Every structure is written in C-alpha cells, then in structure tokens.
Amino acid sequence: MAAKKRRKTQTTKIQPKRARNFSPGTVTYTGKKITTVTTLDIIDYSKEHFHRFETNNIHEAFNYEDSTNITWINVNGLSNTQDIVTLGNHFELHPLIQEDIVSTYQRPKIDEYEEYLFLVFKMLHYDDEQLTKEHISLVMGKDYVLTFQEAEGDVFGDLRERLEHGKGRIRGAGSDYLMFAILDAVVDNYFTVIEFLSNKVEILEDKLFDDKGDPNIAEEIQELKKEILQIRKAVVPLREVINRLEKLEIPLIEERTNKYIRDLYDHIIQVNDSVEIYREMIWSLMDMYMTTISNKMNEVMKVLTIMASIFIPLTFMAGIYGMNFEFMPELHLRYGYYYFWGAMIVVFFGMLWYFKRKKWL
C-alpha cells in the first residue's frame, strides 16, 4: 500500500522546564515543542508484505499486537503525555521508561528489560544553518519497534524508502535489525553534521586571515563552540550505548545483527574522533583571532613608531631654530631658510632609507 502524504503538525516554541519535585515515574514533558496532536506513523512489514499508514488515534496501534510481521510505530509529539502513557501501558513499558521518553534532558543511554530494550539518543541535523537536536527514544521488542520524537521531521526517509521498496536485507530481518537500521541512520547523519561543521570552520578560518576583517567573528566563534558542545554531548554517550549494545547477549538480538552493530560502533568511533578534532580546532580559533588582532595592532604601532622616529629629529631641528636668541649665525644667511628645508628633507629621506635597509618598512 502506498504511503500516505505526511501531515504537518503545528508546533509552538516554549521555554524549557525541568520536571522537579515529582515522584519517580511521573510522566512530565520537559521539551520545547508543544504539538497540537500526537501522530503515529505505522509500518507493518515482512519479506512479502508492506503496509504503512498514519493516524492520530493511539488505539489503532493496538491492532498490530498479534501481528506475525515486524511493526514499526513512530510517535511524533511528546507533549500529549496521556497518549504516551496509554501506549506505554499497552506495551507494558515500565513507568520509568515512560518518564524518560518525555524527558528531553535525558542523556543517551540503554536499559535492558526482560521483554524489550530501551534506548535514548539524540538526532542532529542542520536546519537553515542552525543546529537542531531532537530527543529520540526507542523500544525494541521481539517483533516490534517503537520510536518517539518531539515533532515531525527526521533522518529516516531513506530507511522508510528501503522498507517500502524492499531494498537490502531489512524486510527479511527481525526487529533487532530494524533497531540497528534506525541507529545507523542517526549515526550516518552525524557524518553530514560533521561535514557541515567542517565547512563552517573553514569559512571562519578564511575570515580570520581576511584583510577586511569581520567585526562579528568573535560571536560566530562562540556560536560554533556551543554547537560543537551540543554535538559532543550527543555523540560521546551514544558511543557508550552502542558499545554496551554490542556486548549484550540476549535472545532479542541475533548473532548476525551483532556484526552490523560492531560496524556501527566503528562508525560512531570515527564520528567521535572527528568531533574531538574539530573541537580542538574551534577552541584554537579564538586564540588565532586574538593573535590576528594582536598582529594587526602591532602593525599599526609599528607604523606609528616609524612616523614618530622620523619626525623626532625634524622636531629637534625645528625646536633649535625656533628659539628666540639674537645671535644665531644661520639666521643671517640669505638662503638659510632653504638650507634648513633641504636639511630636513635629507634627514627625512635618509631615515626612510635606513628603515628600508633594516627591513622595518
């Protein structure tokens, strides 16, 4: 069945609030995006079967409970906590898991339960050159995968296309491979984010050595520092999550999927190394900026010093012949005024020649 066109969910920006003074297991949304409705994107598939549809009715997801196929239920919108609780209770998710699903300040982690695995990670992408970080939760059971995100818009477009057209081995694999494919899509997009970040660093480096100069470059460096810190907070904990996932020995994950998870771990290590490299580069950009400003100031001081050095002897000469003494022999010379100007010009060009010879100019 052809996939229906995805509907847009209206979102409103609000100031983030941390859940405080609540008992453990209290489902309280702490994010920034308030959604008017909770949208479910449901994909039910097997090697020979594919069905996808969207709905705003949480209870329609319960129809796939007895399905022999693999079901992927992607929930868009976390602010309607009652819907999250309803879905969580149906799949018998622990109250602490339901709390973590809507707690957008939760760091990436993995929790192992008897019937399912629970993972938290961050999805990163650039939107109009602004880094966007979104909280993603994933629950993987024997024949289903639940993913929860704050609003519509993600990096799973290629994955959905592969599922729909039966590309690759995903339609013939289990829910553990679907979990790997979702994580792989997130990690692959990290490479895109790093590449975009690399371009921003190169542009800033060019601006630093541009003679025109940019008065806002210090602010741009500070913004870049904030971005790399956000990326690092998402990547470093996820490396630990995938490392632990690779070492799990549970029936939910088949041995053949472990091979792909090990490859995924290699990818997250590469991303982490790149993040550390660019973190050092960005940290050094401010030092380069201050050094550039200092060098420009030194050049200005050098020019002023040379000008002062040239005019010091000229001022000395003018001071001598500006004294009001009656008996000064040169004052009675017919061409004394012109001799004086000639001497000053000779001194001026003589000092310019000297500075040129010393390569100070």
N, C-alpha and C positions, 0 to 999 in steps of 0.2 A: 504493500500500500504506500502510495506516495506520501511523503511527509507534508503536513500542512504548514503554511507560512507561519512563522513565529510571530506572536503578538507582542507588541511593545508594552512594557509595564511601566507605569508612571512612578517615578521615584522623587523623593524630596530630600535635600540635604539638611541634616540637623547636627547639632553639636553632640559629639560622642559622650556617653555616660557610662561609667563603670558600675556594674552591679555590686552594691555594698550592703553589708548587714543583712544578707539573705542567707537562709539555711542552705546547705549543700543540696544540689539537685533542683533548685529553683530555676525555672526556665525564664530568663530575662534577657531580652535582646540588648546588646551594647554597641551596635554598629551605627553607621551614619546614614544609611539608606532606608527610608520608610516606603514600603511598597503597598499599593492600594489593594492588590490581590496576590495570592500565592499561586504560581503557575507550575504545573507539573509537565515535564517533557518525558514521556514514557516510551521506551523502545523495548520490544519483546522480540527475541530472535533465536534462531537455531541455524544449523547449516542449510536447511531448506526453507526456512521461514523467516519473514521480517515484517514487523508491524510497528508503526510509530504514530503517536497522536499526542496532542496537548489538551490539557484540561485544567480547570480551576477548582474542580471537586476532588478533595483529598480522598474520598471514599472510593473513587474509581480505581485508585492504585491497588485496592484490596482484591480486585478481580483476578490479579495475576499471582495470588498467593499459591494456588495449586498448579500453576503452570509448570510444564516439564521443560520449558525453554529457559533461556537466560533473560532476565529482566533488568533493565537499567532505568531507574527512576531518578530524574534530575529535578530537584526542587529549586525554583527561583523565588527568592523572597523569604527573609527570616524574621521580619518584624511581626508577622502574624503568628505569634508563638503558640496559640491554641492549635493551629494546623500542624505545627511541628510536633506538639505533644500528642495529637491524635495519631499521626503517622508513626511516631516513635513507639507509642503504646501498642499499636497493632503489630509492629515488628519486634516487640518485646525488647526495646532498647533501654538500657539502664538509665535512670534519671540523671546520673552524672554525665552520660553521653549526650542526652538531650540538652543539658545545660551548656556543654562545650560546643554544641552545634551552633547555638545562637550567640556565643561569647566570642566576638570577633577579636578580642585581645589574647585569645589562647594561642600559645606558640605551637609550631608544628610538633606533632607527637604521634605515637602509635600505642593503642591499648588492645590487648588480646583478651577475648572472651571465648567462652566455650563454643558458641554457635556462630560467632562473627568476629571480624576485625574492625577496629575503628581507627581512622587516620584523620589528622588535621594537617593542612598545608596551606600555602599562600599562592595564589595565582597572580602573576605580574604581567603587565603589558603597558605600553605607552599609548596614551590617548591624547592627540593634539600636543605631542611633545611633553606631556605631563605623565609622570609615572603613576600608575594606578595599581593598588594592591588590594586583592579581594580574598576574603576568608572562605576556604573550601573545606567541607567535612565529607568524609567518605565512609560508608559502612559496607563491608563486603561479607555476604553470607554464602551459603552453599550454591544457590542458583540465582542470586540477585545482587545488585549493587545499587546503593542509594548515595546520591551526591547532593549536597546542599550548598547553595551560593546565595549571596546577598541580592543580586539582581541579574537580569538577563544580560547576555554578552559574555562569551568565554572563549577559550582556545581549543574547544573540542570539535570544531567544524569539520576538520579532516577526518577525525575519528568517526563521527556520525556518517560521513560520506562512505567511508570504508565499510561500515556496518550495513548501510543501505544497499550498496552495490556488491557486497560480498568479496571485497578486495582483501588479500592477505589471508592469514590463518585465524583471524579473530572470530569469525562466525562458527568455526568448528571447535573453538576452545571454550573453556569454562569461565566462571565469574572471576576467578583469580587472574586470568589473562586480561579480562576487561579492566580490572583494577590496575594491572601493570600498564595497560594502554593509556589509561587516564593520567597516571603519574608520568608516563613517558611524554605525553602531550604537554604537560605543565613544564617538565624539565627542558624539553626541546624549545619551548617558548622562552625559557631563561636565556638560551643562547641568542635569541633575537633581541632580547632586552640588553644583553651584554654588548652586542654589536652596535645597537643604537647608542648605548652609553659610550662606547669607544669613539664613535663619531663626534659626540658632544665634547669629549676630552680633547680630540684632535683640533676641533674648532676653537676651543678655549686656548690651546697652546699657540695656535696661529695668531689669535688676538693678543696674546701676551707679548709677542715679538713684533706686533704691528706698530709701525711708527705713529700712526694716527692715535692709537690708544682708545680704550673704551672705558668710560667712567663707571659703567655698571659691572665691570668684570669681576670685582670682588664679590658682589651679590650673586653672580652666576656661579662662582666657585662654591659659595656657601650652599646654594641650592643643590649643586652637584654632590656636595658632601652629604646632604640629607638623603638624596636619592640612593647613593651607594650604601648608606647605613640601612635603609629600608630593604634593599636587595640582599644585603648580608644577613639581616635578621630573618629573611625568608629562606635563604639558601643553606646556611650553616646548620640550623636544626633539622632541615629536611635531609641533609646528608646522614645525620644520625638516625633518622627514621628509616631511611632505605637500608642503611647498614644493619639495623635490627631486623627489618623485614626479610633481608636476605638470609639471616641466621635462624629464622623461625622454622621449626619442624612441626608442622601441624597438618592435618588432613585437608584443610581448606586450600592449601597451596600445593599444586602438583610439582614434581621434580623438574619437568620440562619448563615450567614457568620460572623456577628459581634461576635458570640460566639467563633468562631475559632480565630478571631483577638484578643479577650480578652485572650485566651490561649497563643497566640503568644506573647502578651505583658508580660505575666508571664515568658515566656522563656527568653525574652530579659532582664528582670529584673535579672534573675539568671545569665545570661552572664555578665551583668554589675557588679553584686556583686563579681563574680569570678575575673573579671578584676581588680577591686579595691583591692581585697585581694592580688593578685599576683603583683600588682603594689607596694603595701607596702612591700611585701617580696623582690622584686627585689631592691627596694630602700634600704632595710636593708642589702642586700648582700654586698654592698660596705663598710658599717660600719663593717660587720663581717670580710670582707677581711682586712681592716685596723687594726681591733682588733687582727686578727690572725698574721699579720705581726708584730705588736707590741709585742705580746706574744712571738713569736719566737726570736725577738730581745732581749726581757727581759731574755729569757733562755740563750742566748749567753752571755749577760752581766753578768748573774749570775755565769756562768762557769768561765768567765774571772776574776770576782771579787774573787771567791773562790781560784783560782790559785794564784792570787796576794796576797791574805791573807795568804796562806800557805808559799809563798816564802818571805814575808816581814820579819818574824823572822829569816829565814835562811840567808837572805841577811844581816840582822843586825849582826848575829854571824860571818859571813864571813868578814864583814867590820871591826869588832873589831880585829879579828886575822890577818887581812891584814894590820894593822897599823905597821909602822916601828919604834917601840920602842925597845930599847935594853933590858930593864928589863921587860920581860913578863914571869912569872913563868911557865905557861903551855908550853912554847916553849922548855923548858929543860927536859920535860918528855919524857921518852924513847918511850912510846906509845901514846904520846899526839895527834899525827895526827889521830890515830884510835879512840881515845876517842872523838875527835872533830866530826868525821864522825858519830860515834854512837849517839852523842847528836843530830846532825842534823836529823838523821833517826827517833829518838824517837820523836822529835818535829814534824816532817812531819806526822808520823802516828797518833800522838796524836791529831793533828789538824783535820785530816781526821775523826777520831773517834768522835771528838767534833761536827763536821759538820753533821755527820750521826745522832748523838744523837738529834741534833736540827732539823733534817729532812730537812736540806738545800741541801742535796745530794740525 
